[in-house]
Amino acid sequence: MAGLRDAFWGGLGAVPPAFWHAFTWLGDSGLLLPASVLIALLLWLSPGGGRWTAFSWCLAFGVGGALIVASKLAFMGWGLGSARFNFTGFSGHTAISTSVWSVALWMVAARRSPALRCVAVAAGWALGAAIGASRLAIFAHSVSEVAAGLLLGIAICLVFLWLVRRQPAPRAPWPVMLLGLLLPLAFQTPGAPAPTQDLLEAIAVRLAGIEQPYTRDDLQRM
């Protein structure tokens, strides 16, 4: 087990840091929150989708997003975390990317064979896991936070797919999906993170009535 762990961290370290900093943007909220809205719109407008399919995505993604925000606010405002597992909240990059990319790829393959749809979903999960690895490589999260984010992202995807299991497959041409995913590039520079963390810190400080948000260093001292 120790050998596998050392090999994993060695592999992350062998990749140039510049690559990881660029790659991790594929899980940034500035890119994927607009993409999640696009998914809802395409599902709503798709001849094979409809209101229930769009609502199911909004429900699954909304609940997952609320859990991410709640976990972060609980720590930053009240210090609720685990020093033993070095856990301060779900990795939002990992959870959001795992859910959004898997559902986006599922939509593209929705009218293909069941095997291809499964491959598309698995590819989305793999991309989410890779983005989670990038969060480890740039020391933005701990292993427990990335693992929790990955599991949450998979759960969001599975809940959505279960809710729409009896609905007609939506039609989502891949050029439209690609254009929608590229749209945020018109408003921000690739690689520049959205100010989500700063916003959550400000909210946590206001809600908890404290001067500074709790940090990972504070967790280790508890």
C-alpha positions in Angstrom: 0.0 0.0 0.0 2.8 2.4 0.9 4.5 1.6 -2.5 1.3 2.5 -4.4 0.9 5.7 -2.4 4.5 6.7 -3.1 4.1 5.8 -6.8 0.9 7.9 -7.0 2.5 11.0 -5.5 5.6 10.5 -7.5 3.5 10.4 -10.7 1.8 13.6 -9.7 5.1 15.3 -9.0 6.6 14.1 -12.4 4.1 16.3 -14.3 5.0 20.0 -14.6 3.0 22.2 -12.1 2.0 24.5 -14.9 0.0 21.7 -16.5 -1.8 20.9 -13.3 -2.7 24.6 -12.8 -4.1 24.8 -16.3 -5.9 21.4 -16.2 -7.6 22.1 -12.9 -9.5 24.9 -14.5 -11.6 22.3 -16.2 -13.3 21.9 -12.8 -13.6 25.6 -12.0 -17.1 26.9 -11.2 -16.6 29.8 -13.6 -16.6 27.2 -16.4 -18.9 24.5 -15.1 -21.7 26.5 -13.4 -22.7 28.1 -16.8 -22.3 24.6 -18.3 -24.7 23.2 -15.7 -27.3 25.9 -16.7 -26.7 25.0 -20.4 -27.4 21.3 -19.6 -30.7 22.3 -18.0 -31.7 24.4 -21.0 -30.8 21.8 -23.5 -32.7 19.1 -21.6 -35.7 21.4 -21.4 -35.7 22.2 -25.1 -34.7 18.7 -26.3 -37.6 16.8 -28.1 -36.5 13.8 -26.1 -35.9 15.6 -22.9 -38.5 17.8 -21.4 -39.4 19.5 -18.2 -39.0 16.4 -15.9 -35.5 15.7 -17.3 -34.4 19.3 -16.8 -36.0 19.4 -13.4 -34.3 16.2 -12.4 -30.9 17.6 -13.3 -31.6 20.9 -11.5 -32.6 18.9 -8.4 -29.7 16.5 -8.3 -27.1 19.2 -9.1 -28.7 21.7 -6.8 -28.7 19.3 -3.8 -25.1 18.4 -4.5 -24.1 22.0 -4.8 -25.9 22.8 -1.5 -23.9 20.0 0.2 -20.6 21.4 -1.1 -21.4 24.9 0.0 -22.7 23.8 3.4 -19.6 21.7 4.1 -17.3 24.7 3.3 -19.3 27.2 5.3 -19.5 24.9 8.2 -15.7 24.7 8.3 -14.8 28.3 7.4 -17.4 29.8 9.8 -17.4 27.3 12.7 -14.4 25.1 12.2 -16.4 22.0 11.7 -14.0 19.5 10.1 -11.8 16.5 10.8 -8.2 16.9 11.8 -7.7 13.2 11.7 -8.8 13.0 8.0 -7.6 16.5 7.1 -11.1 17.3 5.9 -12.4 20.8 5.6 -15.2 20.2 3.1 -16.0 18.6 -0.2 -13.6 19.4 -3.1 -16.0 21.5 -5.2 -13.8 21.2 -8.3 -13.9 17.4 -8.1 -17.6 17.1 -7.3 -18.9 19.6 -9.9 -16.6 18.3 -12.7 -17.5 14.7 -12.1 -21.2 15.4 -12.2 -21.2 18.0 -15.1 -18.8 16.3 -17.4 -20.4 12.8 -17.0 -23.9 14.1 -17.6 -22.7 16.3 -20.6 -21.1 13.3 -22.2 -24.1 11.1 -21.4 -26.3 13.7 -23.3 -24.1 13.5 -26.3 -24.3 9.7 -26.3 -27.9 9.4 -25.1 -29.3 8.1 -28.4 -26.5 5.6 -28.9 -26.2 2.1 -27.6 -26.4 1.4 -23.8 -22.8 0.4 -23.8 -21.7 3.6 -25.3 -23.7 5.6 -22.8 -22.0 3.8 -20.0 -18.6 4.5 -21.5 -19.5 8.2 -21.8 -20.5 8.4 -18.2 -17.4 6.5 -17.1 -15.3 8.9 -19.1 -16.9 11.8 -17.3 -16.1 10.2 -13.9 -12.5 9.6 -15.0 -12.2 13.2 -16.0 -13.5 14.3 -12.7 -11.0 12.0 -10.9 -8.2 13.5 -13.0 -9.3 17.0 -12.0 -9.4 15.8 -8.4 -5.8 14.6 -8.9 -4.9 18.1 -10.1 -6.3 19.5 -6.8 -3.9 17.3 -5.0 -1.0 18.2 -7.2 -1.4 21.9 -6.6 -2.0 21.3 -2.8 -5.5 22.8 -2.9 -7.2 19.8 -1.2 -6.4 16.7 0.9 -7.0 13.2 -0.3 -10.1 12.9 1.9 -11.6 16.1 0.4 -11.0 14.9 -3.2 -12.3 11.4 -2.5 -15.5 12.9 -0.9 -15.9 15.2 -3.8 -15.5 12.4 -6.3 -18.1 10.2 -4.6 -20.5 13.2 -4.3 -20.1 13.9 -8.0 -20.8 10.3 -8.9 -23.8 10.3 -6.6 -25.2 13.4 -8.3 -24.8 11.8 -11.7 -26.4 8.5 -10.6 -29.4 10.2 -8.9 -30.0 12.2 -12.1 -29.8 9.1 -14.3 -32.1 7.1 -11.9 -34.7 9.9 -12.0 -34.8 10.0 -15.8 -34.5 6.2 -16.4 -38.0 6.0 -17.9 -37.8 9.2 -19.9 -37.0 9.4 -23.6 -33.3 10.0 -24.4 -32.6 13.7 -25.0 -31.1 15.0 -28.2 -28.0 17.1 -27.6 -25.8 17.7 -30.7 -22.2 17.7 -29.6 -21.5 21.0 -31.5 -24.0 22.8 -29.3 -22.6 21.3 -26.2 -19.1 22.3 -27.2 -20.2 25.9 -28.1 -21.9 26.2 -24.7 -18.8 24.9 -22.8 -16.6 27.4 -24.7 -19.0 30.4 -24.1 -17.4 31.2 -20.6 -14.1 31.9 -22.5 -15.7 35.1 -23.8 -16.0 36.4 -20.3 -12.9 35.2 -18.5 -9.3 34.1 -19.1 -8.7 30.3 -19.2 -6.9 29.3 -16.0 -8.2 32.2 -14.0 -10.2 30.8 -11.1 -13.6 32.2 -10.3 -13.8 34.1 -7.0 -15.9 31.4 -5.4 -13.6 30.8 -2.4 -13.4 34.4 -1.5 -17.2 34.8 -1.7 -17.7 31.8 0.6 -15.2 33.1 3.1 -17.0 36.4 3.2 -20.4 34.7 3.7 -19.0 32.4 6.4 -17.4 35.3 8.3 -20.7 37.2 8.2 -22.9 34.3 9.2 -20.6 33.2 12.1 -19.9 36.7 13.3 -16.1 36.2 13.3 -13.3 38.3 12.0 -11.4 35.7 10.0 -12.5 32.4 8.5 -11.1 29.1 9.9 -8.2 27.7 7.9 -6.5 24.3 7.6 -3.9 25.4 10.0 -6.6 26.2 12.6 -8.0 22.7 12.1 -4.6 21.1 12.9 -4.3 23.1 16.1 -7.8 22.0 17.4 
